[in-house]
Amino acid sequence: MKLSDLEKYKKITIQCHDNPDPDALASAFGLYKYFARKGCETRMIYSGQYRIRKSNLLLMIKELGIPIEYYDRSDGRIEGLLLTADCQYGQGNVAKLDADAVAVIDHHNGTIELDHSVIRPELGSCATLVWKLMTDEGFDILSDRPLCTALYYGLMTDTGGFSEISHPLDRDMRDFLIVNETQIRLFTNSNISLEEMRITGEALAGYTCIQSYSCGILMADECDPNILGIISDMALQVAEFNVVIAYGHISGGYKLSVRSCTKEVLADEFVRFITDAVGSGGGHDFKAGGFISEDKLKSRFPGLDIHDFLDARIKEYYESFTIIFASDYKPDLNRFGRYTKNKLTLGYIDPLSFLEKNARIKVRTLEGDTDLVVDGEFYLMVGILGEVYPITKERFEAGYVATDMPFNANTEYVPRIYTEPEGKVYDLMGHIESCSPSDASSILAMPLDRNIKLFSKWYDEKYMKGSAGDYIACPVDDTQDFYIIRGDIFGMTYSPAARENIREVSGGTDRT
């Protein structure tokens, strides 16, 4: 669905969930701006038992001119289209109002099927989704500073101060918007009450420490989820903690806030493990958040309370992986097989074709961000699913040949390069050249039977994560350049080498 598909409704009412938060207000505000500019009779409403009273929300509404109205359910039927923002029609957190037609724009897991709906649960905020939909329609968002500020603040609060961002579109919006920094500071510094200060103090005093893993667990009374971020930020300053998880009860389950200060544990990957099968999670390398469903926890782990569950799952996490540093990894090469790359059309990029030498860049893909310096010694390879990774020019020239075949990556997100500190953005698809593997392109690879965290020779500050069924691989002529290949990608791109090409080398069998 596109926003323009809804312009046929001349009356549009945009409904936030009951007890609106900044993301709900920002999302509805963006939709209000769009449809009002299209000439529709538009209004913003919320309903429920309580009126808005939180100080930062009242300031946001006043400072940005958000025309939100309280709607009493006794006021009757909604004429025209009812469009729910940051919630889904009929769910428990939003008053179900009668309307001529209903549409949904949300970023939570979908539970409703309508002709007109866009639900993107992979996004950190509904504000991001609204920004994307408005941008796709050519709406000039940058000319509206209050709207930019609202969308930015919506993403900021829904992702714990950007600590739980996991999707590149969230990062794109954050980096794109031009905001009123004074107003953002005003909203942010009006966000904690005396009661919330008490909750913070009691949570810090009641910590649990898993000493063998330098991990802290802190329980907070029911509170605004942003308070959990304050608690975990403060706890991480304790010398005995390298990783912290703070949690508190909210409607339907438990909200988690995770912090890490060690490169061996990325917070987003950690919280995804903790919440697997009982909730959801995501975020940044060193700040993340998640949710555990109370019903799923009781169903899958009957008799286990939330604190004991977290204690057990944290220990299981630390026991589930092996850490490998490529620079000093000396595996038995007899366990590796030799594979040649299939004759696929791949992509490659010479960063020097559009960037200055020594430029610091951030390569953004669905898998995350990678920081590099353009030194003129490497290309960026682009795989069939849009994965991007560096390769030395020497190795590229030995294993690939340029072609004229068209290259199309099957990816939902087009990889980009951000220059630092300038912040210029380059869509990589506009700079990709095509290539295919030569007969000399081959690797050593071994399937993984357990999870590993691999620190590569390219970048030893962030690990590649490999799971059972993935492969650890290296070029045949560089047994320190280890990397991970996803199992599904490996099956599509590599085939076993002919046995007659196997020869013995020092340290094991060279299957090159």
C-alpha positions as CSV (number, residue, x, y, z in Angstrom):
1,M,0.0,0.0,0.0
2,K,1.1,3.6,-0.8
3,L,-0.2,6.7,0.9
4,S,-1.5,7.9,-2.4
5,D,-3.8,4.9,-2.4
6,L,-5.7,6.4,0.5
7,E,-6.2,9.9,-1.0
8,K,-9.5,8.8,-2.4
9,Y,-11.0,9.2,1.2
10,K,-11.9,12.8,1.6
11,K,-12.2,12.4,5.4
12,I,-9.3,10.8,7.2
13,T,-9.0,10.3,11.0
14,I,-5.6,9.2,12.2
15,Q,-5.8,7.3,15.5
16,C,-2.9,6.8,17.9
17,H,-3.0,4.0,20.4
18,D,-4.3,4.7,23.9
19,N,-1.8,6.4,26.1
20,P,0.2,7.7,23.1
21,D,4.0,7.7,23.2
22,P,6.3,10.0,21.1
23,D,6.5,7.5,18.3
24,A,2.7,7.3,18.0
25,L,2.4,11.1,18.1
26,A,5.2,11.5,15.5
27,S,3.8,8.9,13.1
28,A,0.3,10.3,13.3
29,F,1.7,13.9,12.9
30,G,3.5,12.9,9.7
31,L,0.4,11.3,8.3
32,Y,-1.7,14.3,9.3
33,K,0.7,16.6,7.4
34,Y,0.6,14.4,4.3
35,F,-3.1,14.1,3.9
36,A,-3.9,17.6,5.0
37,R,-1.6,18.8,2.2
38,K,-3.4,16.6,-0.2
39,G,-6.7,18.4,0.6
40,C,-8.3,15.7,2.7
41,E,-10.3,16.7,5.8
42,T,-7.9,15.3,8.4
43,R,-7.7,15.0,12.1
44,M,-5.5,13.3,14.8
45,I,-7.1,11.5,17.7
46,Y,-6.5,9.2,20.6
47,S,-8.9,7.5,23.1
48,G,-8.8,5.3,26.1
49,Q,-9.2,5.7,29.8
50,Y,-6.5,8.4,30.4
51,R,-5.7,11.8,28.9
52,I,-2.1,12.6,28.0
53,R,-0.2,13.9,31.1
54,K,3.4,12.9,30.8
55,S,5.5,16.1,30.7
56,N,7.7,15.3,27.7
57,L,4.6,14.5,25.6
58,L,2.8,17.7,26.6
59,L,5.9,19.6,25.7
60,M,6.2,17.8,22.4
61,I,2.6,18.6,21.5
62,K,2.9,22.2,22.5
63,E,6.4,22.9,20.9
64,L,5.8,21.2,17.6
65,G,2.1,22.2,17.2
66,I,0.7,18.6,17.0
67,P,-3.1,18.9,16.7
68,I,-3.9,15.8,18.7
69,E,-7.5,15.5,20.1
70,Y,-9.0,13.2,22.8
71,Y,-11.9,11.2,21.3
72,D,-14.6,9.9,23.6
73,R,-16.0,6.6,22.3
74,S,-19.5,7.9,23.0
75,D,-18.9,10.5,20.3
76,G,-20.1,8.0,17.7
77,R,-19.0,6.6,14.4
78,I,-15.9,7.9,12.5
79,E,-16.9,9.1,9.0
80,G,-14.6,8.2,6.2
81,L,-11.3,6.4,6.8
82,L,-9.9,5.5,10.2
83,L,-6.1,5.1,9.9
84,T,-4.4,3.7,13.0
85,A,-0.8,4.7,13.4
86,D,1.7,2.8,15.5
87,C,-1.0,0.3,16.4
88,Q,-3.4,-2.1,14.8
89,Y,-7.2,-1.8,14.7
90,G,-8.9,-4.1,17.2
91,Q,-5.8,-4.7,19.4
92,G,-6.0,-4.3,23.1
93,N,-3.9,-1.1,23.3
94,V,-6.2,0.9,21.1
95,A,-9.9,1.8,21.5
96,K,-11.9,0.0,18.7
97,L,-13.9,2.7,17.0
98,D,-16.6,2.2,14.4
99,A,-15.6,3.6,11.0
100,D,-16.7,3.5,7.3
101,A,-13.2,2.1,6.4
102,V,-10.1,1.1,8.3
103,A,-6.4,1.1,7.4
104,V,-3.3,0.4,9.4
105,I,0.3,1.7,9.4
106,D,2.4,0.0,12.1
107,H,5.8,-1.5,13.0
108,H,4.6,-4.2,15.5
109,N,4.1,-7.8,14.6
110,G,1.0,-8.1,12.3
111,T,-2.1,-9.6,13.7
112,I,-4.7,-8.2,11.3
113,E,-5.5,-8.5,7.6
114,L,-6.9,-5.5,5.8
115,D,-7.0,-4.4,2.2
116,H,-5.1,-1.3,3.2
117,S,-2.2,-1.9,5.6
118,V,1.5,-1.6,5.9
119,I,3.1,-3.4,8.8
120,R,7.0,-3.5,9.1
121,P,8.0,-5.1,12.4
122,E,11.6,-5.1,11.5
123,L,11.7,-1.3,11.8
124,G,12.6,0.4,15.1
125,S,9.8,2.9,15.0
126,C,6.6,3.6,13.2
127,A,8.0,7.1,12.5
128,T,10.6,5.4,10.2
129,L,7.8,3.7,8.3
130,V,5.9,7.0,7.9
131,W,9.0,8.8,6.8
132,K,9.7,6.1,4.2
133,L,6.1,6.2,2.9
134,M,6.1,10.0,2.7
135,T,9.5,10.0,1.0
136,D,8.3,7.5,-1.6
137,E,5.5,9.9,-2.4
138,G,8.0,12.8,-2.9
139,F,6.9,14.7,0.2
140,D,9.4,17.4,1.1
141,I,10.0,16.5,4.8
142,L,13.1,18.6,5.2
143,S,11.2,21.8,4.7
144,D,9.1,21.1,7.8
145,R,11.4,21.3,10.8
146,P,8.7,20.5,13.4
147,L,7.9,17.3,11.5
148,C,11.6,16.4,11.2
149,T,12.0,16.9,15.0
150,A,8.9,14.8,15.8
151,L,9.9,11.9,13.6
152,Y,13.5,12.0,15.0
153,Y,12.2,12.0,18.6
154,G,9.8,9.2,17.8
155,L,12.6,7.0,16.6
156,M,14.9,8.1,19.4
157,T,12.4,7.2,22.2
158,D,11.2,3.9,20.6
159,T,14.8,2.7,20.3
160,G,16.2,3.7,23.7
161,G,18.0,6.8,22.4
162,F,18.9,5.0,19.1
163,S,20.5,2.2,21.1
164,E,18.1,-0.4,19.7
165,I,18.3,0.4,16.1
166,S,18.6,-2.7,13.9
167,H,17.3,-1.8,10.5
168,P,19.3,0.4,8.1
169,L,16.2,2.4,7.2
170,D,16.1,3.6,10.9
171,R,19.7,4.8,10.5
172,D,18.9,6.4,7.2
173,M,16.1,8.5,8.7
174,R,18.1,9.4,11.7
175,D,20.9,10.6,9.5
176,F,18.6,12.4,7.0
177,L,16.5,14.5,9.2
178,I,17.4,18.1,10.2
179,V,16.0,18.7,13.7
180,N,15.6,21.4,16.3
181,E,18.3,20.2,18.8
182,T,17.1,22.6,21.5
183,Q,13.6,21.0,21.4
184,I,15.0,17.5,21.5
185,R,17.1,18.4,24.6
186,L,14.0,19.9,26.2
187,F,11.9,16.8,25.6
188,T,14.6,14.5,26.7
189,N,15.4,16.3,29.9
190,S,11.7,16.4,30.9
191,N,11.5,12.6,30.9
192,I,12.0,11.4,34.5
193,S,9.9,12.0,37.6
194,L,10.7,11.7,41.3
195,E,8.9,8.3,41.3
196,E,11.1,7.1,38.4
197,M,14.2,8.3,40.2
198,R,13.1,6.1,43.1
199,I,12.6,3.1,40.8
200,T,16.1,3.7,39.3
201,G,17.8,3.7,42.8
202,E,16.1,0.6,44.0
203,A,16.9,-1.3,40.8
204,L,20.6,-0.4,41.1
205,A,20.7,-1.5,44.7
206,G,19.0,-4.8,44.0
207,Y,21.4,-6.1,41.4
208,T,22.5,-9.7,40.7
209,C,26.0,-10.4,39.4
210,I,27.0,-13.5,37.4
211,Q,30.7,-13.2,38.3
212,S,32.0,-15.8,35.8
213,Y,30.7,-13.7,32.9
214,S,30.9,-10.2,34.5
215,C,27.2,-9.8,33.7
216,G,24.7,-7.9,35.8
217,I,20.9,-8.4,36.1
218,L,18.7,-5.6,37.5
219,M,15.0,-5.7,38.1
220,A,12.9,-2.5,38.1
221,D,9.4,-1.8,39.2
222,E,7.0,-1.2,36.4
223,C,8.0,2.0,34.6
224,D,8.4,3.8,31.3
225,P,10.8,1.6,29.2
226,N,13.2,4.5,28.8
227,I,13.9,4.3,32.5
228,L,15.4,0.9,31.9
229,G,17.9,2.4,29.6
230,I,18.9,4.9,32.3
231,I,19.3,2.0,34.8
232,S,21.4,-0.1,32.4
233,D,23.6,2.8,31.4
234,M,24.4,3.5,35.0
235,A,25.0,-0.1,36.0
236,L,27.5,-0.6,33.1
237,Q,29.8,2.0,34.8
238,V,30.4,-0.6,37.6
239,A,33.9,-2.1,37.1
240,E,32.6,-5.7,37.7
241,F,30.1,-5.5,34.8
242,N,31.0,-5.9,31.2
243,V,27.4,-6.7,30.2
244,V,24.2,-5.5,31.9
245,I,20.5,-6.5,31.4
246,A,17.8,-4.4,33.1
247,Y,14.2,-5.5,33.0
248,G,10.8,-4.5,34.1
249,H,7.2,-5.6,33.8
250,I,5.0,-3.9,31.1
251,S,1.6,-4.8,29.7
252,G,1.9,-8.3,28.3
253,G,5.4,-9.1,29.4
254,Y,8.8,-7.7,30.2
255,K,10.8,-5.0,28.6
256,L,14.6,-5.5,28.5
257,S,17.4,-3.0,28.2
258,V,20.9,-4.4,27.4
259,R,24.3,-2.7,27.5
260,S,27.8,-4.1,26.7
261,C,31.2,-2.6,26.8
262,T,33.1,-5.6,25.5
263,K,33.6,-6.5,21.8
264,E,33.1,-10.2,22.5
265,V,29.4,-9.5,23.2
266,L,27.4,-7.4,20.9
267,A,24.3,-6.2,22.7
268,D,21.9,-6.7,19.8
269,E,23.0,-10.3,19.2
270,F,22.9,-11.0,22.9
271,V,19.4,-9.8,23.4
272,R,18.2,-11.7,20.3
273,F,19.5,-14.9,21.9
274,I,17.9,-14.1,25.2
275,T,14.5,-13.4,23.7
276,D,14.5,-16.2,21.1
277,A,11.2,-18.1,21.0
278,V,9.7,-16.0,23.8
279,G,9.8,-12.5,22.4
280,S,11.9,-10.2,20.2
281,G,15.0,-7.9,20.4
282,G,17.5,-5.9,18.5
283,G,19.6,-2.8,18.6
284,H,23.1,-1.5,18.4
285,D,26.5,-3.1,19.0
286,F,26.7,-1.9,22.6
287,K,23.1,-0.9,23.3
288,A,20.0,-2.9,22.6
289,G,16.5,-3.7,23.9
290,G,13.9,-6.5,23.8
291,F,10.6,-7.8,24.9
292,I,9.6,-11.1,26.5
293,S,6.0,-12.2,26.2
294,E,4.6,-13.3,29.6
295,D,2.3,-15.9,27.9
296,K,5.2,-17.4,25.9
297,L,7.4,-17.5,28.9
298,K,4.8,-19.4,31.0
299,S,4.0,-21.7,28.1
300,R,7.6,-22.7,27.2
301,F,9.1,-22.5,30.7
302,P,6.3,-23.3,33.2
303,G,7.3,-22.6,36.8
304,L,10.3,-20.5,35.9
305,D,10.0,-16.8,36.9
306,I,11.5,-14.1,34.7
307,H,14.7,-13.6,36.9
308,D,15.6,-17.2,36.9
309,F,14.8,-17.5,33.2
310,L,17.2,-14.6,32.4
311,D,19.9,-16.1,34.7
312,A,19.7,-19.5,32.9
313,R,19.5,-18.0,29.4
314,I,22.5,-15.7,30.0
315,K,24.6,-18.7,31.1
316,E,23.4,-20.7,28.1
317,Y,24.4,-17.8,25.8
318,Y,28.0,-17.7,27.0
319,E,28.3,-21.5,26.7
320,S,26.9,-21.4,23.1
321,F,29.9,-20.0,21.1
322,T,33.6,-20.2,20.5
323,I,35.7,-17.0,19.9
324,I,38.2,-17.1,17.0
325,F,40.7,-14.4,16.2
326,A,41.7,-14.9,12.5
327,S,45.2,-13.4,13.1
328,D,46.3,-16.4,15.3
329,Y,43.8,-19.1,14.3
330,K,45.7,-22.3,13.3
331,P,43.1,-24.9,12.3
332,D,43.7,-28.4,11.1
333,L,43.3,-27.8,7.3
334,N,42.6,-31.6,6.8
335,R,39.1,-30.7,8.1
336,F,38.6,-28.2,5.3
337,G,37.4,-28.9,1.8
338,R,38.3,-27.1,-1.3
339,Y,35.5,-25.4,-3.2
340,T,35.3,-23.4,-6.4
341,K,33.0,-20.5,-7.0
342,N,30.1,-21.2,-9.4
343,K,30.0,-19.1,-12.6
344,L,27.6,-16.5,-11.2
345,T,27.4,-12.8,-12.1
346,L,28.6,-10.9,-9.0
347,G,29.3,-7.2,-8.3
348,Y,32.3,-5.3,-7.3
349,I,33.0,-1.7,-6.5
350,D,36.3,0.3,-6.6
351,P,35.8,2.9,-3.8
352,L,38.4,5.1,-5.5
353,S,36.1,5.5,-8.5
354,F,34.0,8.0,-6.5
355,L,35.8,8.6,-3.2
356,E,39.1,10.2,-2.1
357,K,42.0,8.1,-0.9
358,N,42.1,7.8,2.9
359,A,38.4,8.6,3.2
360,R,36.8,7.0,6.2
361,I,33.6,5.2,5.3
362,K,30.8,3.2,6.8
363,V,29.4,0.5,4.6
364,R,25.7,-0.1,5.5
365,T,24.0,-3.4,4.6
366,L,21.2,-5.4,6.1
367,E,23.8,-7.3,8.1
368,G,25.0,-4.1,9.7
369,D,27.7,-1.4,9.4
370,T,31.4,-2.0,8.6
371,D,34.0,0.8,9.1
372,L,36.8,1.0,6.5
373,V,39.5,3.4,5.3
374,V,39.8,3.8,1.5
375,D,43.5,3.0,1.1
376,G,43.4,2.0,-2.6
377,E,44.2,-1.6,-1.8
378,F,40.8,-3.2,-1.9
379,Y,37.5,-3.5,-3.7
380,L,34.1,-4.2,-2.3
381,M,32.5,-7.4,-3.5
382,V,28.7,-7.5,-3.7
383,G,27.0,-10.9,-3.5
384,I,23.8,-12.3,-4.9
385,L,21.8,-11.4,-1.8
386,G,23.3,-7.9,-1.4
387,E,26.0,-8.9,1.1
388,V,29.1,-6.6,0.8
389,Y,32.6,-7.5,1.9
390,P,36.1,-6.2,1.2
391,I,38.6,-8.1,-1.0
392,T,42.2,-7.1,-1.8
393,K,42.8,-6.0,-5.4
394,E,45.4,-8.6,-5.7
395,R,43.0,-11.4,-4.8
396,F,40.3,-10.0,-6.9
397,E,42.5,-9.9,-10.0
398,A,43.6,-13.4,-9.3
399,G,40.1,-14.9,-8.9
400,Y,37.7,-12.8,-10.9
401,V,37.2,-11.3,-14.3
402,A,35.2,-8.3,-15.3
403,T,32.1,-8.9,-17.4
404,D,29.4,-7.0,-19.3
405,M,26.6,-9.1,-17.8
406,P,23.9,-7.2,-15.8
407,F,24.1,-7.6,-12.0
408,N,21.1,-7.6,-9.8
409,A,21.3,-8.3,-6.1
410,N,18.1,-9.8,-4.5
411,T,18.0,-7.6,-1.5
412,E,15.2,-5.6,0.3
413,Y,17.7,-2.9,1.2
414,V,20.2,-1.3,-1.2
415,P,23.7,-1.1,0.4
416,R,25.0,2.3,0.9
417,I,28.3,4.1,1.9
418,Y,28.4,6.9,4.4
419,T,31.5,9.1,4.5
420,E,32.7,10.2,7.8
421,P,32.6,12.8,9.2
422,E,30.9,14.6,6.2
423,G,28.0,12.2,6.2
424,K,27.7,12.0,2.4
425,V,25.6,9.1,1.2
426,Y,26.3,6.9,-1.8
427,D,23.9,4.3,-3.2
428,L,26.2,1.4,-4.1
429,M,24.0,0.1,-6.8
430,G,25.0,3.1,-8.9
431,H,28.7,2.2,-8.7
432,I,28.7,-1.6,-9.1
433,E,30.5,-3.3,-12.0
434,S,29.9,-6.9,-12.9
435,C,32.3,-9.7,-12.6
436,S,32.4,-13.5,-12.5
437,P,34.8,-16.0,-10.8
438,S,37.7,-17.2,-12.9
439,D,38.8,-20.8,-12.9
440,A,41.4,-19.9,-10.3
441,S,38.8,-18.7,-7.8
442,S,38.7,-21.3,-5.0
443,I,38.6,-21.4,-1.2
444,L,39.1,-23.7,1.8
445,A,35.9,-24.1,3.8
446,M,34.5,-26.1,6.6
447,P,30.9,-26.3,7.9
448,L,30.4,-25.2,11.4
449,D,28.9,-27.5,14.0
450,R,28.5,-24.8,16.7
451,N,28.2,-21.0,17.0
452,I,31.4,-19.0,16.6
453,K,32.4,-15.4,16.8
454,L,35.1,-14.6,14.3
455,F,37.3,-11.5,14.5
456,S,38.7,-11.1,11.0
457,K,42.1,-9.7,9.9
458,W,40.2,-6.8,8.2
459,Y,38.5,-5.5,11.3
460,D,39.2,-7.1,14.7
461,E,36.9,-4.7,16.7
462,K,33.7,-6.5,15.6
463,Y,33.0,-10.1,15.1
464,M,31.3,-12.0,12.3
465,K,28.8,-14.5,13.8
466,G,28.6,-18.0,12.4
467,S,26.0,-20.6,13.3
468,A,25.8,-24.3,12.8
469,G,25.3,-24.9,9.1
470,D,27.3,-21.8,8.1
471,Y,30.9,-22.1,6.8
472,I,34.2,-20.8,7.9
473,A,36.4,-20.1,4.9
474,C,39.6,-18.6,3.7
475,P,41.4,-18.1,0.4
476,V,43.7,-20.9,-0.5
477,D,46.7,-18.6,-0.5
478,D,46.0,-16.7,2.8
479,T,45.1,-18.9,5.8
480,Q,44.7,-15.9,8.0
481,D,42.0,-14.2,6.0
482,F,39.1,-16.2,7.6
483,Y,35.5,-15.2,7.2
484,I,32.0,-16.6,7.5
485,I,29.7,-17.6,4.7
486,R,26.0,-18.1,5.4
487,G,25.0,-21.7,4.7
488,D,22.3,-20.8,2.2
489,I,24.6,-18.4,0.3
490,F,27.4,-21.0,0.3
491,G,25.2,-23.6,-1.3
492,M,24.3,-21.3,-4.1
493,T,27.7,-19.9,-4.8
494,Y,30.2,-22.8,-4.3
495,S,30.8,-26.3,-5.5
496,P,33.3,-29.0,-4.4
497,A,36.5,-28.9,-6.4
498,A,37.6,-31.8,-8.6
499,R,39.6,-34.3,-6.5
500,E,42.5,-34.3,-9.0
501,N,43.3,-30.7,-8.1
502,I,43.9,-31.6,-4.4
503,R,47.6,-31.5,-3.3
504,E,49.4,-31.7,0.0
505,V,50.8,-28.5,1.6
506,S,52.4,-27.7,4.9
507,G,50.0,-27.6,7.8
508,G,47.3,-29.8,6.3
509,T,45.7,-30.6,2.9
510,D,45.6,-27.7,0.4
511,R,42.4,-28.3,-1.5
512,T,43.2,-25.4,-3.8
